[in-house]
Amino acid sequence: MMMIQAGDVAILHWEQDVRIDTVDGFKQAVWELREQAQKQLILDLQGVQYLNSLSLGIISETVVSARRQEKEMVVAGISETVAEIFTIVKFHKFIRLFKQREEALAYFSHGQLQS
């Protein structure tokens, strides 16, 4: 796990599969991302092949609570396996998803924040 600041964007790079033994660390890291001063947040999952159901709840809860703080969190670095999971749970309906971190950074750099 690595927290990165890229100008007005805070990025959490999480590269470990999220299973029962890593979910607590994932939760703490995602919540730390939400508490960053920046209003634009990227959860970068490059390298992650598996997310358990608890981690899906953590992501969706964090997206909603970030919006209450007038922030936007997007998810980037999505593998084909994780994309399948996100499709099943219909994450694309309320979270912006990007295959690469660079795409998410470009999204934010163009000022396309959701209202």
RODO-2510 file (C-alpha; in nm, 4 decimals, decimal comma):
residues 115
     n   res          X          Y          Z
     1     m     0,0000     0,0000     0,0000
     2     m     0,1210     0,3449    -0,0863
     3     m    -0,0457     0,6856    -0,0465
     4     i     0,0542     0,9293    -0,3216
     5     q    -0,0218     1,2993    -0,3668
     6     a    -0,0475     1,4173    -0,7285
     7     g    -0,1333     1,7859    -0,7038
     8     d    -0,5019     1,8133    -0,6192
     9     v    -0,5483     1,4346    -0,6246
    10     a    -0,4806     1,1828    -0,3474
    11     i    -0,4080     0,8287    -0,4661
    12     l    -0,4100     0,5067    -0,2683
    13     h    -0,2205     0,2353    -0,4531
    14     w    -0,3341    -0,0989    -0,3102
    15     e    -0,1821    -0,4008    -0,4852
    16     q    -0,2771    -0,6899    -0,2591
    17     d    -0,5812    -0,9147    -0,3046
    18     v    -0,8393    -0,8332    -0,0390
    19     r    -0,9278    -1,1437     0,1570
    20     i    -1,0319    -1,2025     0,5157
    21     d    -0,6714    -1,1639     0,6370
    22     t    -0,6130    -0,8305     0,4582
    23     v    -0,9566    -0,6669     0,4722
    24     d    -0,8902    -0,4740     0,7964
    25     g    -0,5776    -0,3151     0,6511
    26     f    -0,7671    -0,2353     0,3320
    27     k    -1,0470    -0,0699     0,5281
    28     q    -0,8018     0,1443     0,7249
    29     a    -0,6139     0,2471     0,4096
    30     v    -0,9304     0,3391     0,2167
    31     w    -1,0601     0,5423     0,5102
    32     e    -0,7253     0,7234     0,5290
    33     l    -0,7643     0,8040     0,1587
    34     r    -1,1099     0,9495     0,2238
    35     e    -0,9681     1,1709     0,5009
    36     q    -0,7032     1,3299     0,2788
    37     a    -0,7351     1,7047     0,2254
    38     q    -0,7796     1,6650    -0,1510
    39     k    -1,1329     1,6504    -0,2904
    40     q    -1,0315     1,4161    -0,5738
    41     l    -0,9478     1,0615    -0,4662
    42     i    -0,8275     0,7607    -0,6635
    43     l    -0,8283     0,4053    -0,5318
    44     d    -0,5725     0,2379    -0,7587
    45     l    -0,6134    -0,1414    -0,7566
    46     q    -0,3407    -0,2184    -1,0120
    47     g    -0,2286    -0,5757    -0,9443
    48     v    -0,5380    -0,6790    -0,7464
    49     q    -0,7085    -0,9931    -0,8770
    50     y    -0,9585    -1,0595    -0,5975
    51     l    -1,1836    -0,8515    -0,3731
    52     n    -1,4038    -1,0164    -0,1122
    53     s    -1,7561    -0,8990    -0,0361
    54     l    -1,6448    -0,7006     0,2693
    55     s    -1,4066    -0,4967     0,0566
    56     l    -1,6866    -0,4182    -0,1899
    57     g    -1,8909    -0,2800     0,0994
    58     i    -1,5933    -0,0742     0,2157
    59     i    -1,5471     0,0767    -0,1317
    60     s    -1,9150     0,1639    -0,1768
    61     e    -1,9472     0,3053     0,1762
    62     t    -1,6371     0,5184     0,1251
    63     v    -1,7619     0,6545    -0,2086
    64     v    -2,0894     0,7596    -0,0450
    65     s    -1,9249     0,9134     0,2622
    66     a    -1,6720     1,0966     0,0417
    67     r    -1,9606     1,2518    -0,1510
    68     r    -2,1056     1,3783     0,1757
    69     q    -1,7711     1,5542     0,2273
    70     e    -1,7982     1,7024    -0,1248
    71     k    -1,5236     1,4722    -0,2526
    72     e    -1,5206     1,2241    -0,5368
    73     m    -1,3513     0,8853    -0,5183
    74     v    -1,2953     0,6833    -0,8336
    75     v    -1,1433     0,3398    -0,8797
    76     a    -0,8598     0,2764    -1,1247
    77     g    -0,6201    -0,0004    -1,2201
    78     i    -0,8992    -0,2509    -1,2633
    79     s    -0,7995    -0,5972    -1,3847
    80     e    -1,0354    -0,8082    -1,5949
    81     t    -1,1162    -1,0223    -1,2910
    82     v    -1,2018    -0,7229    -1,0728
    83     a    -1,3978    -0,5669    -1,3614
    84     e    -1,6140    -0,8813    -1,3697
    85     i    -1,6812    -0,8498    -0,9954
    86     f    -1,7675    -0,4801    -1,0346
    87     t    -2,0031    -0,5622    -1,3226
    88     i    -2,1865    -0,8238    -1,1157
    89     v    -2,2430    -0,5775    -0,8294
    90     k    -2,3173    -0,2910    -1,0733
    91     f    -2,0494    -0,0577    -0,9359
    92     h    -2,0422     0,1274    -1,2702
    93     k    -2,3822     0,2755    -1,1827
    94     f    -2,2480     0,4883    -0,8957
    95     i    -1,8666     0,4827    -0,9120
    96     r    -1,6466     0,5995    -1,1967
    97     l    -1,4189     0,3123    -1,2982
    98     f    -1,0977     0,3351    -1,5005
    99     k    -0,8652     0,0648    -1,6324
   100     q    -0,5557     0,2789    -1,5707
   101     r    -0,4595     0,5400    -1,3104
   102     e    -0,3648     0,7788    -1,5914
   103     e    -0,7246     0,7738    -1,7188
   104     a    -0,8522     0,8696    -1,3724
   105     l    -0,5969     1,1500    -1,3447
   106     a    -0,7030     1,2781    -1,6887
   107     y    -1,0677     1,2674    -1,5776
   108     f    -0,9892     1,4853    -1,2756
   109     s    -0,7576     1,7193    -1,4683
   110     h    -1,0446     1,8042    -1,7029
   111     g    -1,2589     1,9210    -1,4118
   112     q    -1,5300     1,6629    -1,4701
   113     l    -1,6346     1,6261    -1,1067
   114     q    -1,9742     1,4764    -1,0454
   115     s    -2,2303     1,6944    -0,8754
***
